[in-house]
Amino acid sequence: MARNVVSIAMFTVVVGMSLLTRDLAAQPDTFRQSVVATRAPQAGSMQFDIPSLPLQAALDAFGEKTGFAGLYSAASIQGLNSTAVSGRYSADAALRLLLEGSGLEANFTAPDAFVLEPVQPTAASIQRNVAYDGLLQAGVREAFCSDPLIAALDYRIALRFHVDAKGRITQAVLLDSSGNKSRDHAILQALKKVDLGRGPSDTSLPFFMLVLPQQLAASDCAGMAGH
């Protein structure tokens, strides 16, 4: 089945059409975000010396080295080992090497953020519903911009939700916290206001959205108000 990874401006939408998605939908509490906040993402090539390890430990070591953030389920990496990475590589090349043989691939949703998903056949991996992804992103962006508490986008949050046949967001769940309970509540309330006018091709499959801090979020909302 197809799965999309779309990165446009403020939001990243990962359409839940893979085995990983079904696993996450069944076990939302196992969804984890590996974030290294103490180190800025490293550009260019760097020296890696990560031996073959349980995949969780290897991803932690990779995150500490690069400052990259990963979004994946604990169940999806359980029992898997990494491939050793030794030598000078760019961060994305090192990550691809680290994942070799795991059956997982990294889909980058931002220069320093990725989602781990099962490797898909090429024909399936390129099937995309870009038009609906854009419609969904615009609807969520408009809802967020309507509330000053969440419009700033100076936080990171991962979301899971469905979109019904009428284009309304349902079953919204925060997969982590933005760091502010009032803001978390406001995010869920904003999602209830989204009305896209039409649903996706398959309403049974969930969407995952990773919202990353954006320096231009305020001006982006101001631009929307001017239209």
C-alpha positions, 0 to 999 in steps of 0.5 A, a space after each residue: 500500500 502507498 505511503 506518503 512523506 510530504 514536507 511543506 513549509 510548517 508541517 510534515 504529514 506522514 500518511 498512515 498506509 504502511 505496516 508501521 502505521 497500523 502497528 502505531 495505531 494499535 499501540 499508540 503508547 509505543 510511539 516514541 520520538 528520539 530527540 537530541 536537543 543539546 546538540 545542533 544538527 551537524 552539516 557535512 561529513 563527520 567521523 562515525 564509529 558506531 558498532 553493530 548494536 541493538 537498533 535503539 542503542 544505535 539510533 541513540 548514538 546516531 542522534 547524539 552524534 548528529 543532533 537529528 530527531 527520529 520518529 518511530 515505534 518501539 515495536 518497529 525496532 524491537 529485536 533489530 540490530 544495526 549495521 556497523 558504521 565506521 568512517 567519514 559519512 554525511 549524516 543521511 548516508 550514515 543513517 542509511 548504512 546503519 539501517 541496512 538489513 533492518 527492513 526499515 528506511 528513513 524518510 526525511 521530513 525536515 533536514 534534521 528529522 526523519 520517520 522510520 518506516 518499512 522498506 516499500 517497493 519502489 512503485 508503492 513508495 512513489 504513489 502520492 496524494 500530494 493534492 490532499 496532503 496540501 489541503 490537509 496541511 493548509 487546513 491545520 495551518 489555518 486552525 493553528 494560526 487562529 489561536 495565538 497560543 499555538 500559532 507561534 510554532 516555537 515547539 515540537 509536537 507529534 500528532 496522530 488523527 483520522 480524517 472522516 468522509 466529510 473532511 473533519 479531523 477525528 480521534 486526534 491524539 498527541 504522541 508527545 507533549 509540546 511542554 505546556 498543558 494549556 498548549 496541548 489542549 489548545 492544539 487538540 481543540 484547534 484540530 476539531 475545527 478543521 473542515 476540509 470539505 472532503 475526506 481522503 481516499 481511505 478514511 480508515 487509515 490514520 495520518 501522522 503529523 510532525 510539527 517542528 519549530 519554525 522561525 517564520 511561523 508568525 509571518 506565515 500566519 500574518 500572510 494568511 490573514 492578509 488573503 
